[in-house]
Amino acid sequence: MLNENIIIVNTAKEIRSDIIEMLIKVEDVKALEVIRQELEVIFNKTKTNQKAVKEPAFLEGVRGIRENVTLDQLIEEQHYKPCTYQAFRSEADKIDWGEIPLEVMLEAIK
């Protein structure tokens, strides 16, 4: 029975991940508002049925869509500091990759 629960959790994680990937690609503000409203309805129904239900984890990362924001404002807000290729290369060359095969490193970032 424990293994069945693990499979269900993995499936839920996969579905959640797929939804997030699709959601990121949506640019239509009205569509996003409808999606948010539907999620709130689902969340509220679940919340009334189970009082201990937490807010879905992905909602923590959801931010409102800002309009009329300039690139300069974003750079300032995010404390962006550009990095030259030479500076990057200098730091990257300091990393000791050891004997790790490229395939193992690529698998680690999937």
VOBASE-950107 format. One line per 2 residues: number of its first residue (from 1); for each residue x, y, z of N, C-alpha, C. Coordinates in pm, whole numbers. Example, Ala and Ser with C-alpha at 12.3 -4.5 7.8 and 13.67 -1.06 7.14 Angstrom:
<nodes>
1) 1319,-569,780,1230,-450,780,1320,-330,780 ~ 1285,-225,708,1367,-106,714,1290,3,787
</nodes>
This chain:
<nodes>
1) 82,-119,0,0,0,0,86,126,0 ~ 199,122,67,289,236,71,340,269,-69
3) 374,168,-147,421,191,-283,315,256,-370 ~ 188,220,-350,80,283,-426,74,431,-397
5) 91,470,-272,90,612,-236,205,687,-301 ~ 319,625,-308,435,688,-371,408,712,-518
7) 347,617,-585,315,632,-727,217,747,-746 ~ 117,757,-661,20,866,-671,88,1000,-649
9) 177,1010,-551,248,1134,-524,333,1172,-644 ~ 406,1075,-700,488,1104,-817,403,1152,-933
11) 288,1089,-953,199,1130,-1060,149,1272,-1035 ~ 113,1302,-912,67,1437,-878,179,1538,-903
13) 301,1502,-868,414,1593,-892,434,1616,-1041 ~ 422,1511,-1119,440,1524,-1263,331,1613,-1322
15) 208,1591,-1279,96,1672,-1329,116,1818,-1289 ~ 153,1841,-1164,176,1977,-1116,287,2043,-1197
17) 392,1970,-1223,504,2023,-1301,459,2058,-1443 ~ 379,1971,-1504,328,1998,-1638,241,2123,-1640
19) 157,2137,-1538,70,2255,-1530,153,2382,-1517 ~ 255,2377,-1434,340,2495,-1414,411,2531,-1544
21) 462,2431,-1616,530,2457,-1743,435,2523,-1843 ~ 311,2474,-1849,214,2534,-1940,177,2675,-1895
23) 160,2693,-1766,119,2821,-1710,221,2930,-1738 ~ 347,2894,-1732,454,2991,-1756,445,3048,-1898
25) 395,2969,-1991,389,3011,-2131,267,3098,-2163 ~ 171,3105,-2071,49,3183,-2096,80,3331,-2081
27) 47,3408,-2183,72,3553,-2182,-58,3632,-2170 ~ -171,3570,-2198,-300,3637,-2197,-344,3665,-2053
29) -355,3794,-2018,-388,3833,-1881,-525,3780,-1841 ~ -622,3788,-1931,-757,3740,-1898,-756,3590,-1871
31) -681,3516,-1951,-672,3372,-1930,-608,3342,-1795 ~ -504,3418,-1760,-439,3398,-1631,-533,3430,-1515
33) -615,3533,-1532,-712,3567,-1427,-813,3454,-1409 ~ -858,3397,-1520,-954,3286,-1512,-890,3165,-1443
35) -766,3137,-1480,-694,3024,-1419,-681,3047,-1269 ~ -643,3169,-1231,-628,3199,-1088,-761,3182,-1015
37) -869,3232,-1074,-1000,3219,-1011,-1039,3073,-994 ~ -1013,2992,-1096,-1046,2850,-1087,-964,2782,-978
39) -836,2816,-971,-751,2758,-866,-799,2800,-727 ~ -841,2925,-715,-892,2972,-586,-1019,2897,-548
41) -1106,2872,-645,-1229,2797,-619,-1195,2656,-573 ~ -1104,2592,-646,-1063,2455,-610,-999,2455,-471
43) -913,2551,-447,-845,2559,-318,-944,2582,-205 ~ -1041,2671,-226,-1140,2699,-122,-1230,2580,-96
45) -1268,2505,-201,-1349,2384,-182,-1271,2282,-100 ~ -1146,2265,-135,-1061,2171,-63,-1044,2216,81
47) -1027,2346,99,-1005,2401,232,-1127,2380,322 ~ -1246,2394,265,-1366,2374,346,-1386,2226,379
49) -1342,2138,288,-1354,1995,313,-1248,1944,410 ~ -1131,2004,404,-1020,1963,491,-959,2090,549
51) -982,2114,674,-938,2239,735,-786,2252,742 ~ -714,2142,739,-569,2146,754,-495,2154,620
53) -566,2180,511,-503,2184,379,-418,2310,367 ~ -295,2292,321,-206,2405,299,-229,2460,159
55) -188,2584,141,-194,2644,8,-100,2567,-84 ~ -140,2544,-210,-51,2471,-301,86,2538,-307
57) 189,2458,-305,326,2509,-298,360,2604,-412 ~ 309,2576,-532,347,2659,-645,291,2801,-634
59) 185,2819,-556,128,2953,-542,222,3049,-470 ~ 316,2995,-393,414,3081,-327,498,3156,-430
61) 522,3093,-543,605,3155,-646,528,3240,-744 ~ 396,3241,-735,315,3317,-829,315,3463,-788
63) 348,3547,-880,350,3691,-856,255,3756,-955 ~ 200,3868,-915,112,3941,-1004,186,3992,-1126
65) 114,4008,-1233,173,4059,-1356,184,4210,-1345 ~ 304,4259,-1365,327,4403,-1359,332,4458,-1500
67) 265,4568,-1518,268,4633,-1648,346,4763,-1637 ~ 394,4811,-1749,467,4938,-1756,591,4939,-1667
69) 664,4829,-1666,789,4820,-1592,902,4826,-1693 ~ 999,4910,-1664,1111,4923,-1757,1221,4824,-1720
71) 1306,4798,-1816,1420,4710,-1792,1510,4770,-1684 ~ 1528,4900,-1686,1611,4965,-1584,1555,4944,-1444
73) 1422,4948,-1430,1361,4924,-1300,1387,4782,-1253 ~ 1373,4686,-1344,1397,4547,-1308,1543,4525,-1269
75) 1633,4584,-1344,1776,4571,-1313,1806,4626,-1174 ~ 1747,4741,-1143,1769,4802,-1012,1708,4718,-900
77) 1585,4671,-919,1517,4591,-817,1589,4460,-789 ~ 1646,4401,-893,1710,4271,-877,1859,4282,-848
79) 1906,4404,-831,2048,4428,-800,2138,4356,-901 ~ 2102,4370,-1028,2175,4304,-1135,2315,4361,-1149
81) 2412,4273,-1154,2551,4312,-1176,2601,4231,-1294 ~ 2625,4297,-1406,2669,4222,-1524,2805,4157,-1501
83) 2827,4050,-1573,2951,3975,-1563,3008,3961,-1703 ~ 3132,3999,-1720,3195,3984,-1851,3231,3838,-1873
85) 3250,3803,-1998,3288,3666,-2028,3423,3633,-1964 ~ 3514,3728,-1965,3646,3704,-1906,3634,3676,-1756
87) 3550,3751,-1686,3532,3728,-1542,3468,3592,-1518 ~ 3367,3558,-1600,3303,3428,-1588,3403,3316,-1613
89) 3478,3329,-1722,3575,3226,-1759,3680,3209,-1649 ~ 3722,3320,-1589,3821,3315,-1482,3769,3234,-1363
91) 3644,3258,-1325,3584,3184,-1213,3558,3038,-1251 ~ 3511,3015,-1372,3481,2879,-1417,3608,2794,-1423
93) 3717,2855,-1462,3844,2781,-1471,3896,2738,-1335 ~ 3849,2802,-1228,3893,2766,-1093,3825,2641,-1041
95) 3716,2600,-1105,3640,2484,-1058,3715,2356,-1093 ~ 3731,2271,-992,3797,2142,-1012,3689,2040,-1046
97) 3680,2003,-1172,3578,1909,-1215,3619,1765,-1186 ~ 3744,1743,-1153,3790,1609,-1119,3775,1514,-1237
99) 3742,1392,-1204,3730,1287,-1306,3585,1256,-1339 ~ 3496,1348,-1315,3353,1323,-1339,3326,1328,-1489
101) 3268,1220,-1544,3237,1218,-1687,3128,1321,-1721 ~ 3134,1374,-1840,3038,1473,-1886,2895,1420,-1875
103) 2872,1294,-1907,2738,1236,-1902,2680,1244,-1761 ~ 2763,1221,-1660,2718,1225,-1521,2679,1368,-1483
105) 2759,1465,-1525,2728,1605,-1494,2600,1648,-1563 ~ 2582,1608,-1688,2460,1645,-1760,2337,1580,-1697
107) 2351,1458,-1651,2240,1389,-1586,2202,1460,-1456 ~ 2301,1516,-1387,2276,1582,-1259,2194,1710,-1274
109) 2198,1774,-1389,2125,1899,-1405,1987,1881,-1467 ~ 1947,1759,-1493,1813,1735,-1550,1707,1760,-1448
</nodes>
